[in-house]
């Protein structure tokens, strides 16, 4: 078995079935699909397009990282593809990914060029998280106002005109491919990250273990960001909680924990601002 595809589903079966349909449409037969159902509802009866798909059902939401690890444990493929239900691969996806890993024995993790439904490039490949990246987040005002600035491009290689596979610090878990032996050596994803930043953490640990992390601009995946997220305020809270966990795990806290305190305050302010915007937008829709 060449590929194992792991999809974590949280009450988004129509999207998961569409994702599986796109995988089947590639024409490849040397892959398996493992759906880890984190939602409380019963999985539907799978149509013929999803024949052979294995479903692992959790009685409650186990979190994204833990669900991915369940998929890894069940996987038989040499390469493990993590993909969100609201993402769709192109017909040449498996062929291009297979060729890259065959030609790059030192590569442990890779991510494709991710586009939204309008064809706009998503910032799915990044440099290591630091003070600058904290200011220039994917959805920050500065990033949106000046997407072509050299400062923004320095943080997001996906914005560059790249001619081929490019070494990066981390790639998005919306669609991420890893060698199974890399995952086994690293012990899978860190389950302390309930949701978000588990991809950044995995990539950082892979690089520390000597594996390369690459962005593949010639491999395209369409991702309707947020299509399977659900509760927006809770997602904002989990994002910033995971960001602080990532900092505490990998960065020095500074004298008297001062750096950690500054990071905590900054993330709290950012989270409150995003919650306020989200609540205002929700009220506007219902008005």
C-alpha positions as CSV (number, residue, x, y, z in Angstrom):
1,X,0.0,0.0,0.0
2,X,1.5,3.3,-1.1
3,X,-0.9,5.8,0.5
4,X,-3.1,6.0,3.6
5,X,-5.4,9.0,3.7
6,X,-6.6,10.1,7.1
7,X,-9.7,12.3,7.3
8,X,-10.9,13.6,10.7
9,X,-14.7,14.2,10.5
10,X,-16.7,16.3,12.9
11,X,-20.3,16.3,11.8
12,X,-19.3,17.1,8.2
13,X,-20.0,13.9,6.3
14,X,-21.2,15.6,3.1
15,X,-17.8,17.3,2.9
16,X,-16.0,14.1,3.8
17,X,-17.8,12.2,1.1
18,X,-17.0,14.9,-1.5
19,X,-13.3,14.7,-0.4
20,X,-13.3,10.9,-0.8
21,X,-14.9,11.3,-4.2
22,X,-12.1,13.5,-5.3
23,X,-9.5,11.0,-4.1
24,X,-11.3,8.2,-6.0
25,X,-11.4,10.4,-9.1
26,X,-7.6,10.3,-9.3
27,X,-7.8,6.8,-10.6
28,X,-5.2,5.4,-8.2
29,X,-5.9,2.1,-6.6
30,X,-3.0,1.9,-4.2
31,X,-4.5,4.0,-1.4
32,X,-6.8,3.5,1.5
33,X,-9.0,6.0,3.3
34,X,-9.5,6.0,7.1
35,X,-12.2,8.4,8.4
36,X,-12.0,9.1,12.1
37,X,-15.5,10.3,13.2
38,X,-15.2,12.7,16.1
39,X,-18.8,13.9,16.0
40,X,-21.6,12.6,18.3
41,X,-23.8,11.5,15.4
42,X,-23.8,8.1,13.7
43,X,-21.8,8.0,10.4
44,X,-24.2,7.7,7.5
45,X,-24.4,4.6,5.3
46,X,-21.5,5.1,2.9
47,X,-22.4,5.2,-0.8
48,X,-20.5,3.2,-3.5
49,X,-18.0,5.9,-4.1
50,X,-16.7,5.3,-0.5
51,X,-16.5,1.5,-0.8
52,X,-13.5,0.2,1.1
53,X,-13.4,3.3,3.4
54,X,-12.7,2.4,7.0
55,X,-14.5,4.4,9.7
56,X,-13.2,4.7,13.3
57,X,-15.9,6.2,15.5
58,X,-15.1,8.1,18.7
59,X,-18.0,8.4,21.2
60,X,-17.0,12.0,21.8
61,X,-14.7,14.6,20.2
62,X,-11.2,13.3,20.9
63,X,-9.5,16.3,19.3
64,X,-7.8,16.6,16.0
65,X,-4.3,15.4,17.0
66,X,-5.6,12.3,18.8
67,X,-7.9,11.4,16.0
68,X,-5.0,11.7,13.5
69,X,-3.0,9.3,15.7
70,X,-5.8,6.8,15.6
71,X,-5.6,7.0,11.8
72,X,-1.9,6.6,11.9
73,X,-2.2,3.5,14.0
74,X,-4.6,2.0,11.5
75,X,-2.6,3.0,8.4
76,X,-0.7,0.6,6.2
77,X,0.6,3.0,3.6
78,X,4.2,4.2,3.2
79,X,2.9,7.7,3.0
80,X,0.2,9.1,5.2
81,X,-1.9,12.0,3.9
82,X,-3.8,14.1,6.4
83,X,-6.6,16.0,4.7
84,X,-9.5,18.1,6.0
85,X,-13.1,17.1,4.9
86,X,-13.5,20.5,3.2
87,X,-10.5,19.9,0.9
88,X,-10.3,18.3,-2.5
89,X,-7.3,17.0,-4.4
90,X,-6.6,17.3,-8.1
91,X,-6.3,14.3,-10.4
92,X,-2.5,14.2,-10.4
93,X,-2.2,14.6,-6.6
94,X,-0.9,11.1,-5.8
95,X,1.4,10.9,-8.8
96,X,3.1,14.1,-8.0
97,X,3.4,13.4,-4.3
98,X,4.8,9.9,-4.9
99,X,7.4,11.3,-7.4
100,X,8.6,14.0,-4.9
101,X,9.1,11.5,-2.0
102,X,10.8,9.0,-4.3
103,X,13.3,11.7,-5.4
104,X,13.7,13.2,-1.9
105,X,14.8,10.5,0.6
106,X,15.5,13.2,3.3
107,X,12.0,14.6,3.1
108,X,9.8,13.6,6.1
109,X,6.8,16.0,5.7
110,X,5.4,18.0,2.8
111,X,2.4,20.2,2.0
112,X,0.8,21.2,-1.3
113,X,-0.2,24.5,-2.7
114,X,-3.6,25.2,-1.1
115,X,-6.2,27.3,-2.9
116,X,-9.5,28.6,-1.7
117,X,-12.7,28.1,-3.7
118,X,-12.0,31.3,-5.6
119,X,-8.5,30.2,-6.7
120,X,-6.7,32.4,-4.2
121,X,-3.5,31.0,-2.6
122,X,-3.9,30.2,1.0
123,X,-0.9,30.8,3.3
124,X,-0.3,27.1,3.9
125,X,3.5,27.2,4.2
126,X,5.3,29.3,6.8
127,X,8.5,30.2,8.5
128,X,9.1,29.4,12.2
129,X,6.8,31.2,14.6
130,X,8.3,34.2,16.3
131,X,7.5,37.8,17.1
132,X,7.3,38.9,13.5
133,X,5.0,36.0,12.5
134,X,2.9,36.8,15.6
135,X,2.2,40.3,14.1
136,X,1.9,39.1,10.5
137,X,-0.6,36.3,11.1
138,X,-2.4,34.6,8.1
139,X,-5.5,36.8,8.7
140,X,-3.9,39.8,10.3
141,X,-4.7,43.3,8.9
142,X,-1.1,44.0,7.9
143,X,-0.9,40.7,5.9
144,X,-4.2,41.4,4.1
145,X,-3.2,45.0,3.3
146,X,0.3,44.3,2.1
147,X,0.4,40.7,0.8
148,X,3.1,41.5,-1.7
149,X,5.5,43.2,0.8
150,X,8.9,41.5,1.3
151,X,8.2,41.3,5.0
152,X,5.0,39.3,4.5
153,X,6.6,37.1,1.8
154,X,9.5,36.3,4.1
155,X,7.0,34.7,6.5
156,X,4.8,32.9,3.9
157,X,6.8,31.2,1.1
158,X,3.4,30.3,-0.6
159,X,3.3,33.9,-1.8
160,X,6.6,33.6,-3.7
161,X,6.8,32.5,-7.4
162,X,8.5,29.1,-6.7
163,X,9.7,26.8,-9.4
164,X,9.7,23.6,-7.4
165,X,9.8,21.9,-4.0
166,X,11.0,24.4,-1.4
167,X,12.3,23.8,2.1
168,X,10.0,25.5,4.7
169,X,9.6,25.4,8.5
170,X,6.0,24.1,8.5
171,X,3.0,23.3,6.4
172,X,-0.7,23.4,7.1
173,X,-2.5,20.3,8.4
174,X,-5.4,21.1,6.0
175,X,-3.4,18.8,3.7
176,X,-0.1,17.4,4.9
177,X,1.8,14.3,3.8
178,X,4.3,12.4,5.9
179,X,6.3,9.3,5.6
180,X,4.8,6.7,8.0
181,X,8.3,5.9,9.4
182,X,8.7,9.6,10.2
183,X,5.5,9.6,12.1
184,X,6.4,6.4,13.9
185,X,9.8,7.8,14.9
186,X,8.3,11.0,16.2
187,X,5.5,9.2,18.1
188,X,2.8,10.8,16.0
189,X,1.1,14.1,16.7
190,X,1.3,15.7,20.2
191,X,-2.2,15.1,21.6
192,X,-1.9,18.0,24.0
193,X,-2.8,20.1,21.0
194,X,-6.6,19.5,20.9
195,X,-6.8,21.5,17.7
196,X,-4.5,23.8,15.8
197,X,-0.6,24.1,15.9
198,X,-0.3,20.3,15.9
199,X,1.0,20.7,12.4
200,X,3.6,23.3,13.3
201,X,4.7,21.1,16.2
202,X,5.0,18.0,14.1
203,X,7.1,19.8,11.5
204,X,9.3,21.4,14.1
205,X,10.0,18.0,15.7
206,X,10.6,16.4,12.2
207,X,13.2,19.1,11.4
208,X,14.9,18.6,14.8
209,X,15.1,14.8,14.0
210,X,16.8,15.5,10.7
211,X,13.9,15.2,8.3
212,X,13.2,17.9,5.7
213,X,9.9,19.8,5.5
214,X,8.9,20.9,2.0
215,X,6.3,23.0,0.3
216,X,5.2,21.6,-3.1
217,X,3.8,24.4,-5.3
218,X,3.1,22.1,-8.2
219,X,0.7,20.0,-6.2
220,X,-2.6,21.8,-5.8
221,X,-5.5,21.2,-3.4
222,X,-8.6,23.2,-3.0
223,X,-9.7,24.0,0.6
224,X,-12.8,25.8,1.7
225,X,-11.3,27.1,4.9
226,X,-13.7,26.9,7.9
227,X,-16.1,24.5,6.1
228,X,-15.7,21.9,8.8
229,X,-14.8,24.1,11.8
230,X,-18.3,24.7,13.2
231,X,-18.3,26.8,16.4
232,X,-16.4,29.9,15.5
233,X,-15.9,31.4,19.1
234,X,-14.7,28.0,20.4
235,X,-12.3,27.7,17.4
236,X,-10.8,31.1,18.2
237,X,-10.3,30.1,21.8
238,X,-8.7,26.8,20.8
239,X,-6.4,28.5,18.3
240,X,-4.9,30.9,20.8
241,X,-4.7,28.3,23.5
242,X,-2.7,26.0,21.2
243,X,-0.5,28.9,20.2
244,X,0.4,29.5,23.8
245,X,1.0,25.8,24.3
246,X,3.3,25.8,21.3
247,X,5.3,28.7,22.8
248,X,5.6,27.0,26.2
249,X,6.8,23.8,24.6
250,X,9.4,25.2,22.3
251,X,10.4,28.7,23.4
252,X,12.4,29.9,26.4
253,X,10.1,31.6,28.9
254,X,12.6,34.4,29.6
255,X,13.8,35.8,32.9
256,X,11.1,35.5,35.6
257,X,8.8,34.0,32.9
258,X,8.5,37.5,31.5
259,X,8.6,36.5,27.8
260,X,5.8,33.9,28.5
261,X,3.8,36.5,30.2
262,X,4.1,38.9,27.3
263,X,3.1,36.2,24.9
264,X,0.1,35.3,27.0
265,X,-1.1,38.9,27.2
266,X,-0.6,39.4,23.5
267,X,-2.5,36.2,22.6
268,X,-5.3,37.1,25.0
269,X,-5.8,40.5,23.5
270,X,-5.7,39.1,20.0
271,X,-8.2,36.4,20.9
272,X,-10.6,38.9,22.5
273,X,-10.4,41.2,19.4
274,X,-11.2,38.3,17.1
275,X,-14.1,37.1,19.3
276,X,-15.5,40.6,19.2
277,X,-15.3,40.7,15.4
278,X,-16.9,37.3,15.2
279,X,-19.7,38.1,17.5
280,X,-20.4,41.4,15.7
281,X,-20.4,39.6,12.3
282,X,-22.8,37.0,13.7
283,X,-25.2,39.6,15.0
284,X,-25.1,41.4,11.7
285,X,-26.1,38.3,9.8
286,X,-29.1,37.6,12.1
287,X,-30.2,41.2,12.2
